[in-house]
Amino acid sequence: MFSTGKTMRVLGVDPGLTRCGLAVVDGSVGRKVTCVQVDVVRTPVDADLAVRLLAVSDAVDDWLDRHRPEVVAVERVFSQYNVRTAMGTAQAGGVVALAAAKRGLPVMFHTPSEVKAAVTGSGRADKAQVTAMVTKLLGLREAPRPADAADAIAIAVCHIWRAPMRNRLAEAEARAAQMARNHKARLAAAATRASDDRSASSAKEKTT
């Protein structure tokens, strides 16, 4: 169980071209999470790709400027989608990541199973279960619709709850890497000293 931390504001994004879910959530581990705003950006399927991506970009820019999140959490694209859907989802996710990067905001990607497990306790939960848990966790009067909206909230909540664990793992990995570098440096220094000692001993023998 993680310790209670400071409240963070996360923009959760369920990327897509036809429907892109956006949700701003405030919260921290051990405290209630609150949905500041949730919505779905829709683009017409018969519009040019560039126009659709621009619509997503404009919406994300507006949300970032108005809500000023500390981090942007995006659902990671997986290959089980059909190629056309995967490409559209990846392109929308790229637009979101670019908008965040322009503002110096960190972008974190979470797999669908991570999101489901964080919110429902099961990495195999279906969309109805995710929506039901999101509605309950945030104390909403009615379930967010469509499912993309609920998914965006779930992604944000997932990041809020998993961020401390990720940070601890990153810190542990950094410490382990530093220890490995220190150990390697000590071994190299010991080898150098041994080589110097052998050279000095050899020189001494030649002079006697």
SULUR-V597908 format. One line per field, one symbol per residue. ss: DSSP state (A for helix, B for strand, O for the rest). A space follows every 50 residues. Layout:
ss: ???
//
This chain:
ss: OOOOOOOBBBBBBBOOOOBBBBBBBBBOOOOOOBBBBBBBBBOOOOOOAA AAAAAAAAAAAAAAAAAOOOBBBBBOOOOOOOAAAAAAAAAAAAAAAAAA AAOOOBBBBBOAAAAAAAAAOOOOOOAAAAAAAAAAAOOOOOOOOOAAAA AAAAAAAAAAAAAAAAAAAAAAAAAAAAAAAAAAAAAAAAAAAAAAAAAA AAAAAAAO
//
